[in-house]
Amino acid sequence: MKLFRPLLAGALVAGGACLGLTSLPAAAQDFPSKPIRYLIPYPSGSVDVVGRSVTSIMSKELGQPFVVENKGGGGGVPAVQDLKNSPADGHTLLQPDSSQYAILPAVQPNVPYDPLVDFAPIGMLYSNVMFFVVPSDARAQSMKDIVAEAKAKPGSVRIGVTGVGGIMHLVAEAFASAAGIKFTVVPYRVSAESITSVINKDLDIAVSGGNSIMKGMLKAGKIRALAATGSVRDTFLKEVPTVNESAGISGYSLQADIGIVAKAGTPRPVVEKLAKALAAVHRDAGFHDTLKKIEFMPVSATPEEFAAKIRSDFEKYRTIARTANIKVE
């Protein structure tokens, strides 16, 4: 995996059910033999913009058109089921994020797929971190201050998250566990609502994605960002420290990651051909311009590296959910 520089060195995971690969050299010679369906588990937005940039480049590399299909709703489950119901021949691809390949299976015991069994990972596209934000005039100047307040008055710190059992909820609970505190979690339907509640001081703190609304309120001086959730500072808000820096803890790192998978059982030569086309995406200046405009960080990975990440992220989020007793029926 590469995030402008190597993040994973050497072979991580080879083979296994998560890759779902077989040896069939002739498959790569004939592939692709028809247009490729590209499933995006959201109706629109930045993920759609990136997906269309990706498919335009991969189409040129593979010599077949890509048909982008937005399958929003249900947390992305309908898109995953569509992939599962398609032939394992590489002509249907899915652009999942951490929610589909790790979080939903970790918090929903009856989710109708297994990310460690049903996917043949192709590679990664990009990542984006989240932020802990507070009212502009809040007394807290760092996450250490939040921890001190929460320890002085257990349960008094109200934190806003988007959805129950979603990535922002798990981000909050993971921090609470690492810091040895307890938040009063207040779920919202969308992050804009939690940002408004922070501004109105109905919340002490909130977890927010680095979206245009959050950054607009940050620039306007309505809120302050105490910390970013990644292991390194966000490229586009370098002045904001990481959680580890702001809270004085170590090992905390959570972010949303996005990649491409085919159906398990897709022949290895086809996976390799798709991975080669994806590598061309990461060499394309237009792709990097697209990500820069929406302030996402490009991340590349081999099929084996992405398989390893799917497994490690699933285990990480499952541990967080179990520790916080989060279960979504």
C-alpha positions as a Markdown table, in Angstrom:
| # | Residue | x | y | z |
|---|---|---|---|---|
| 1 | Met | 0.0 | 0.0 | 0.0 |
| 2 | Lys | 1.3 | 3.4 | -0.9 |
| 3 | Leu | 0.3 | 6.8 | 0.5 |
| 4 | Phe | 2.8 | 8.8 | -1.6 |
| 5 | Arg | 5.3 | 6.6 | 0.1 |
| 6 | Pro | 5.4 | 2.9 | 1.1 |
| 7 | Leu | 3.2 | 2.0 | 4.1 |
| 8 | Leu | 3.4 | -1.7 | 3.8 |
| 9 | Ala | 6.6 | -3.4 | 2.9 |
| 10 | Gly | 7.0 | -6.9 | 1.6 |
| 11 | Ala | 4.4 | -9.6 | 1.2 |
| 12 | Leu | 1.5 | -9.3 | 3.7 |
| 13 | Val | -1.0 | -11.9 | 2.9 |
| 14 | Ala | -0.9 | -14.2 | -0.1 |
| 15 | Gly | -3.7 | -16.5 | -1.1 |
| 16 | Gly | -6.6 | -17.4 | 1.2 |
| 17 | Ala | -10.3 | -17.1 | 0.9 |
| 18 | Cys | -10.3 | -13.3 | 1.0 |
| 19 | Leu | -8.5 | -13.2 | -2.3 |
| 20 | Gly | -10.6 | -15.9 | -4.0 |
| 21 | Leu | -8.0 | -16.4 | -6.8 |
| 22 | Thr | -7.4 | -19.4 | -9.1 |
| 23 | Ser | -4.9 | -20.0 | -11.9 |
| 24 | Leu | -6.4 | -19.7 | -15.4 |
| 25 | Pro | -4.0 | -17.9 | -17.8 |
| 26 | Ala | -6.5 | -18.0 | -20.7 |
| 27 | Ala | -8.9 | -15.9 | -18.7 |
| 28 | Ala | -6.6 | -12.8 | -18.8 |
| 29 | Gln | -6.2 | -13.1 | -22.6 |
| 30 | Asp | -10.0 | -13.0 | -23.2 |
| 31 | Phe | -10.7 | -10.5 | -20.5 |
| 32 | Pro | -12.6 | -8.2 | -20.7 |
| 33 | Ser | -14.9 | -9.5 | -23.3 |
| 34 | Lys | -17.7 | -7.1 | -22.6 |
| 35 | Pro | -18.5 | -3.9 | -20.8 |
| 36 | Ile | -17.6 | -3.9 | -17.1 |
| 37 | Arg | -20.2 | -3.0 | -14.5 |
| 38 | Tyr | -18.9 | -0.7 | -11.7 |
| 39 | Leu | -21.0 | -0.6 | -8.6 |
| 40 | Ile | -20.8 | 2.4 | -6.3 |
| 41 | Pro | -22.7 | 1.9 | -3.0 |
| 42 | Tyr | -23.8 | 5.5 | -2.8 |
| 43 | Pro | -26.2 | 7.6 | -4.9 |
| 44 | Ser | -23.9 | 10.6 | -5.6 |
| 45 | Gly | -21.2 | 12.8 | -4.1 |
| 46 | Ser | -17.4 | 12.7 | -3.9 |
| 47 | Val | -17.3 | 8.9 | -4.1 |
| 48 | Asp | -19.2 | 9.0 | -7.4 |
| 49 | Val | -16.8 | 11.7 | -8.8 |
| 50 | Val | -13.8 | 9.6 | -7.9 |
| 51 | Gly | -15.4 | 6.4 | -9.3 |
| 52 | Arg | -16.1 | 8.0 | -12.7 |
| 53 | Ser | -12.5 | 9.3 | -12.9 |
| 54 | Val | -11.3 | 5.8 | -12.1 |
| 55 | Thr | -13.5 | 4.0 | -14.6 |
| 56 | Ser | -12.6 | 6.5 | -17.4 |
| 57 | Ile | -8.9 | 5.6 | -17.0 |
| 58 | Met | -9.4 | 1.9 | -16.5 |
| 59 | Ser | -11.6 | 1.8 | -19.6 |
| 60 | Lys | -8.8 | 3.1 | -21.7 |
| 61 | Glu | -6.4 | 0.6 | -20.2 |
| 62 | Leu | -8.7 | -2.4 | -20.7 |
| 63 | Gly | -10.3 | -1.5 | -24.0 |
| 64 | Gln | -13.9 | -1.9 | -22.8 |
| 65 | Pro | -16.4 | 0.7 | -21.5 |
| 66 | Phe | -17.3 | 0.8 | -17.8 |
| 67 | Val | -21.0 | 1.1 | -16.8 |
| 68 | Val | -21.2 | 3.0 | -13.5 |
| 69 | Glu | -24.2 | 2.0 | -11.4 |
| 70 | Asn | -25.0 | 3.9 | -8.2 |
| 71 | Lys | -26.7 | 1.6 | -5.7 |
| 72 | Gly | -27.3 | 3.8 | -2.7 |
| 73 | Gly | -29.2 | 2.9 | 0.5 |
| 74 | Gly | -29.0 | 0.1 | 2.9 |
| 75 | Gly | -25.5 | 1.0 | 4.0 |
| 76 | Gly | -24.2 | -0.3 | 0.7 |
| 77 | Val | -25.6 | -3.9 | 1.3 |
| 78 | Pro | -27.6 | -3.9 | -2.0 |
| 79 | Ala | -24.5 | -3.1 | -4.0 |
| 80 | Val | -22.6 | -5.9 | -2.2 |
| 81 | Gln | -25.4 | -8.4 | -2.9 |
| 82 | Asp | -25.4 | -7.3 | -6.6 |
| 83 | Leu | -21.7 | -8.3 | -6.7 |
| 84 | Lys | -22.4 | -11.6 | -5.0 |
| 85 | Asn | -25.1 | -12.4 | -7.5 |
| 86 | Ser | -22.8 | -11.7 | -10.5 |
| 87 | Pro | -20.5 | -14.1 | -12.2 |
| 88 | Ala | -17.0 | -14.4 | -10.8 |
| 89 | Asp | -15.4 | -13.3 | -14.0 |
| 90 | Gly | -14.2 | -9.7 | -13.3 |
| 91 | His | -17.0 | -8.0 | -15.4 |
| 92 | Thr | -18.6 | -6.7 | -12.2 |
| 93 | Leu | -16.6 | -4.6 | -9.7 |
| 94 | Leu | -17.5 | -2.9 | -6.5 |
| 95 | Gln | -16.0 | 0.3 | -5.0 |
| 96 | Pro | -16.5 | -0.4 | -1.3 |
| 97 | Asp | -15.3 | 1.7 | 1.6 |
| 98 | Ser | -14.6 | 0.7 | 5.2 |
| 99 | Ser | -18.3 | 0.6 | 6.0 |
| 100 | Gln | -19.0 | -2.2 | 3.5 |
| 101 | Tyr | -15.8 | -4.2 | 3.9 |
| 102 | Ala | -15.3 | -3.9 | 7.7 |
| 103 | Ile | -17.8 | -1.9 | 9.8 |
| 104 | Leu | -21.2 | -3.3 | 8.8 |
| 105 | Pro | -20.0 | -7.0 | 9.1 |
| 106 | Ala | -18.5 | -6.0 | 12.5 |
| 107 | Val | -21.6 | -4.5 | 14.0 |
| 108 | Gln | -24.4 | -6.3 | 12.2 |
| 109 | Pro | -24.4 | -10.0 | 13.0 |
| 110 | Asn | -26.9 | -10.8 | 10.2 |
| 111 | Val | -25.3 | -8.9 | 7.4 |
| 112 | Pro | -25.7 | -11.1 | 4.3 |
| 113 | Tyr | -22.1 | -11.3 | 3.3 |
| 114 | Asp | -18.6 | -12.1 | 4.6 |
| 115 | Pro | -15.9 | -9.6 | 3.5 |
| 116 | Leu | -13.2 | -12.2 | 4.2 |
| 117 | Val | -14.9 | -14.8 | 1.9 |
| 118 | Asp | -17.0 | -13.0 | -0.7 |
| 119 | Phe | -14.5 | -10.5 | -2.1 |
| 120 | Ala | -11.5 | -10.7 | -4.4 |
| 121 | Pro | -9.6 | -7.5 | -3.6 |
| 122 | Ile | -8.1 | -5.6 | -6.6 |
| 123 | Gly | -6.5 | -2.6 | -4.8 |
| 124 | Met | -7.1 | 0.7 | -3.1 |
| 125 | Leu | -8.0 | 4.2 | -4.3 |
| 126 | Tyr | -7.9 | 6.7 | -1.5 |
| 127 | Ser | -8.5 | 7.5 | 2.2 |
| 128 | Asn | -9.8 | 10.3 | 4.3 |
| 129 | Val | -9.6 | 11.0 | 8.0 |
| 130 | Met | -12.2 | 12.4 | 10.4 |
| 131 | Phe | -11.9 | 15.1 | 13.0 |
| 132 | Phe | -12.9 | 15.8 | 16.5 |
| 133 | Val | -14.4 | 19.3 | 16.5 |
| 134 | Val | -15.6 | 21.7 | 19.3 |
| 135 | Pro | -17.3 | 25.1 | 19.5 |
| 136 | Ser | -14.9 | 27.9 | 18.7 |
| 137 | Asp | -15.0 | 29.3 | 22.2 |
| 138 | Ala | -14.8 | 25.9 | 24.0 |
| 139 | Arg | -12.4 | 25.7 | 27.0 |
| 140 | Ala | -10.9 | 22.5 | 25.6 |
| 141 | Gln | -7.7 | 23.3 | 23.6 |
| 142 | Ser | -6.7 | 19.6 | 23.1 |
| 143 | Met | -8.0 | 16.1 | 23.4 |
| 144 | Lys | -6.2 | 16.0 | 26.7 |
| 145 | Asp | -8.6 | 18.6 | 28.0 |
| 146 | Ile | -11.6 | 16.5 | 26.8 |
| 147 | Val | -10.2 | 13.5 | 28.6 |
| 148 | Ala | -9.7 | 15.5 | 31.8 |
| 149 | Glu | -13.2 | 16.8 | 31.7 |
| 150 | Ala | -14.7 | 13.4 | 31.0 |
| 151 | Lys | -12.7 | 11.9 | 33.9 |
| 152 | Ala | -13.7 | 14.7 | 36.3 |
| 153 | Lys | -17.4 | 14.2 | 35.5 |
| 154 | Pro | -18.0 | 10.8 | 33.9 |
| 155 | Gly | -20.6 | 10.8 | 31.2 |
| 156 | Ser | -20.8 | 14.6 | 31.1 |
| 157 | Val | -19.1 | 15.0 | 27.8 |
| 158 | Arg | -21.7 | 14.9 | 25.0 |
| 159 | Ile | -20.3 | 13.8 | 21.6 |
| 160 | Gly | -22.1 | 13.9 | 18.3 |
| 161 | Val | -21.7 | 11.1 | 15.8 |
| 162 | Thr | -23.4 | 10.3 | 12.5 |
| 163 | Gly | -25.5 | 7.1 | 12.8 |
| 164 | Val | -25.4 | 4.3 | 15.3 |
| 165 | Gly | -22.7 | 1.7 | 14.6 |
| 166 | Gly | -21.2 | 3.8 | 11.8 |
| 167 | Ile | -17.6 | 4.8 | 11.4 |
| 168 | Met | -17.9 | 8.0 | 13.4 |
| 169 | His | -19.6 | 6.2 | 16.3 |
| 170 | Leu | -16.8 | 3.7 | 16.3 |
| 171 | Val | -14.2 | 6.5 | 16.1 |
| 172 | Ala | -15.7 | 8.1 | 19.2 |
| 173 | Glu | -15.9 | 4.8 | 21.1 |
| 174 | Ala | -12.4 | 3.8 | 20.1 |
| 175 | Phe | -11.0 | 7.0 | 21.6 |
| 176 | Ala | -13.1 | 6.7 | 24.7 |
| 177 | Ser | -11.6 | 3.2 | 25.2 |
| 178 | Ala | -8.1 | 4.2 | 24.5 |
| 179 | Ala | -8.4 | 7.2 | 26.9 |
| 180 | Gly | -10.2 | 5.3 | 29.6 |
| 181 | Ile | -13.3 | 7.6 | 29.6 |
| 182 | Lys | -17.0 | 7.4 | 28.9 |
| 183 | Phe | -18.8 | 9.7 | 26.4 |
| 184 | Thr | -22.5 | 10.4 | 26.2 |
| 185 | Val | -23.0 | 9.6 | 22.6 |
| 186 | Val | -25.6 | 11.5 | 20.6 |
| 187 | Pro | -26.3 | 10.1 | 17.2 |
| 188 | Tyr | -27.4 | 12.3 | 14.3 |
| 189 | Arg | -28.8 | 11.4 | 10.8 |
| 190 | Val | -26.2 | 13.5 | 9.0 |
| 191 | Ser | -22.9 | 15.1 | 10.0 |
| 192 | Ala | -24.2 | 18.6 | 9.2 |
| 193 | Glu | -26.7 | 18.3 | 12.0 |
| 194 | Ser | -24.0 | 17.4 | 14.5 |
| 195 | Ile | -21.9 | 20.4 | 13.3 |
| 196 | Thr | -24.9 | 22.7 | 13.9 |
| 197 | Ser | -25.3 | 21.3 | 17.4 |
| 198 | Val | -21.7 | 21.9 | 18.1 |
| 199 | Ile | -22.0 | 25.5 | 17.0 |
| 200 | Asn | -25.2 | 25.9 | 19.1 |
| 201 | Lys | -23.4 | 24.3 | 22.1 |
| 202 | Asp | -25.9 | 21.5 | 22.3 |
| 203 | Leu | -22.8 | 19.2 | 22.1 |
| 204 | Asp | -19.4 | 19.5 | 23.7 |
| 205 | Ile | -17.6 | 17.8 | 20.8 |
| 206 | Ala | -18.4 | 15.9 | 17.6 |
| 207 | Val | -16.8 | 13.6 | 15.1 |
| 208 | Ser | -17.0 | 14.9 | 11.6 |
| 209 | Gly | -15.6 | 13.9 | 8.2 |
| 210 | Gly | -13.5 | 16.5 | 6.5 |
| 211 | Asn | -16.4 | 17.6 | 4.3 |
| 212 | Ser | -17.1 | 21.0 | 2.8 |
| 213 | Ile | -19.5 | 21.9 | 5.6 |
| 214 | Met | -17.1 | 21.1 | 8.3 |
| 215 | Lys | -14.2 | 23.0 | 6.6 |
| 216 | Gly | -16.5 | 25.9 | 5.9 |
| 217 | Met | -17.4 | 26.3 | 9.5 |
| 218 | Leu | -13.8 | 25.8 | 10.5 |
| 219 | Lys | -12.7 | 28.6 | 8.1 |
| 220 | Ala | -15.5 | 30.8 | 9.4 |
| 221 | Gly | -14.4 | 30.4 | 12.9 |
| 222 | Lys | -17.6 | 28.7 | 14.1 |
| 223 | Ile | -15.8 | 25.5 | 15.2 |
| 224 | Arg | -12.2 | 24.4 | 16.0 |
| 225 | Ala | -10.7 | 21.0 | 15.1 |
| 226 | Leu | -8.9 | 19.5 | 18.1 |
| 227 | Ala | -7.5 | 16.4 | 16.3 |
| 228 | Ala | -7.5 | 14.3 | 13.2 |
| 229 | Thr | -8.0 | 10.5 | 13.5 |
| 230 | Gly | -5.2 | 9.3 | 11.2 |
| 231 | Ser | -1.8 | 8.1 | 12.2 |
| 232 | Val | -0.3 | 11.2 | 10.4 |
| 233 | Arg | -1.6 | 14.7 | 10.0 |
| 234 | Asp | -4.1 | 15.3 | 7.2 |
| 235 | Thr | -2.4 | 16.7 | 4.1 |
| 236 | Phe | -5.1 | 19.4 | 3.7 |
| 237 | Leu | -5.3 | 20.5 | 7.4 |
| 238 | Lys | -1.7 | 20.1 | 8.5 |
| 239 | Glu | -2.2 | 22.5 | 11.4 |
| 240 | Val | -4.5 | 20.0 | 13.1 |
| 241 | Pro | -2.6 | 17.5 | 15.3 |
| 242 | Thr | -3.4 | 13.8 | 15.3 |
| 243 | Val | -5.3 | 12.3 | 18.1 |
| 244 | Asn | -2.1 | 10.7 | 19.4 |
| 245 | Glu | -0.5 | 14.1 | 19.5 |
| 246 | Ser | -3.4 | 16.0 | 21.0 |
| 247 | Ala | -4.4 | 13.4 | 23.6 |
| 248 | Gly | -0.9 | 12.1 | 24.4 |
| 249 | Ile | -1.7 | 8.5 | 23.6 |
| 250 | Ser | -0.2 | 6.1 | 21.1 |
| 251 | Gly | -1.6 | 3.7 | 18.5 |
| 252 | Tyr | -4.8 | 5.5 | 17.7 |
| 253 | Ser | -5.5 | 5.5 | 13.9 |
| 254 | Leu | -8.9 | 5.3 | 12.2 |
| 255 | Gln | -9.8 | 6.5 | 8.8 |
| 256 | Ala | -12.2 | 5.8 | 5.9 |
| 257 | Asp | -10.5 | 3.8 | 3.2 |
| 258 | Ile | -11.9 | 3.1 | -0.3 |
| 259 | Gly | -10.9 | 0.4 | -2.8 |
| 260 | Ile | -12.1 | -1.9 | -5.6 |
| 261 | Val | -13.1 | -5.6 | -5.3 |
| 262 | Ala | -14.4 | -8.3 | -7.6 |
| 263 | Lys | -16.3 | -11.3 | -6.6 |
| 264 | Ala | -14.5 | -14.1 | -4.8 |
| 265 | Gly | -13.5 | -16.8 | -7.3 |
| 266 | Thr | -12.4 | -14.4 | -10.0 |
| 267 | Pro | -9.5 | -16.0 | -11.8 |
| 268 | Arg | -6.1 | -14.7 | -10.6 |
| 269 | Pro | -5.0 | -13.6 | -14.1 |
| 270 | Val | -8.1 | -11.4 | -14.3 |
| 271 | Val | -7.5 | -9.9 | -10.9 |
| 272 | Glu | -3.9 | -9.2 | -11.9 |
| 273 | Lys | -5.0 | -7.5 | -15.1 |
| 274 | Leu | -7.5 | -5.4 | -13.2 |
| 275 | Ala | -4.8 | -4.5 | -10.7 |
| 276 | Lys | -2.5 | -3.5 | -13.5 |
| 277 | Ala | -5.2 | -1.2 | -14.9 |
| 278 | Leu | -5.7 | 0.3 | -11.4 |
| 279 | Ala | -2.0 | 0.9 | -11.2 |
| 280 | Ala | -2.4 | 3.1 | -14.3 |
| 281 | Val | -5.0 | 5.1 | -12.5 |
| 282 | His | -2.5 | 6.0 | -9.7 |
| 283 | Arg | 0.0 | 7.1 | -12.4 |
| 284 | Asp | -2.6 | 9.4 | -14.0 |
| 285 | Ala | -2.3 | 13.1 | -13.2 |
| 286 | Gly | -6.0 | 13.7 | -13.8 |
| 287 | Phe | -6.9 | 11.2 | -11.1 |
| 288 | His | -4.6 | 13.0 | -8.6 |
| 289 | Asp | -6.1 | 16.3 | -9.6 |
| 290 | Thr | -9.6 | 14.9 | -8.9 |
| 291 | Leu | -8.6 | 13.8 | -5.4 |
| 292 | Lys | -6.8 | 17.0 | -4.7 |
| 293 | Lys | -9.9 | 19.1 | -5.5 |
| 294 | Ile | -12.1 | 17.1 | -3.0 |
| 295 | Glu | -9.1 | 16.7 | -0.6 |
| 296 | Phe | -8.8 | 13.0 | -0.5 |
| 297 | Met | -5.5 | 11.2 | 0.0 |
| 298 | Pro | -4.5 | 8.7 | -2.8 |
| 299 | Val | -3.6 | 5.2 | -1.5 |
| 300 | Ser | -2.5 | 2.4 | -3.6 |
| 301 | Ala | -2.2 | -1.3 | -2.7 |
| 302 | Thr | -1.7 | -4.7 | -4.3 |
| 303 | Pro | -4.5 | -7.2 | -4.2 |
| 304 | Glu | -2.6 | -9.0 | -1.3 |
| 305 | Glu | -2.1 | -5.8 | 0.6 |
| 306 | Phe | -5.7 | -4.8 | 0.3 |
| 307 | Ala | -6.8 | -8.3 | 1.4 |
| 308 | Ala | -4.6 | -7.9 | 4.5 |
| 309 | Lys | -6.2 | -4.5 | 5.2 |
| 310 | Ile | -9.7 | -5.8 | 4.9 |
| 311 | Arg | -8.9 | -8.5 | 7.4 |
| 312 | Ser | -7.1 | -6.2 | 9.9 |
| 313 | Asp | -9.8 | -3.5 | 9.6 |
| 314 | Phe | -12.6 | -6.0 | 10.1 |
| 315 | Glu | -10.9 | -7.4 | 13.3 |
| 316 | Lys | -10.2 | -3.9 | 14.5 |
| 317 | Tyr | -13.7 | -2.6 | 14.2 |
| 318 | Arg | -15.2 | -5.8 | 15.5 |
| 319 | Thr | -13.0 | -5.4 | 18.7 |
| 320 | Ile | -14.2 | -1.8 | 19.0 |
| 321 | Ala | -17.8 | -2.7 | 18.6 |
| 322 | Arg | -17.6 | -5.6 | 21.1 |
| 323 | Thr | -15.8 | -3.4 | 23.7 |
| 324 | Ala | -18.4 | -0.7 | 23.4 |
| 325 | Asn | -21.3 | -3.2 | 23.1 |
| 326 | Ile | -22.4 | -1.8 | 19.8 |
| 327 | Lys | -24.7 | -4.1 | 17.8 |
| 328 | Val | -27.1 | -3.0 | 15.0 |
| 329 | Glu | -29.9 | -5.4 | 14.2 |
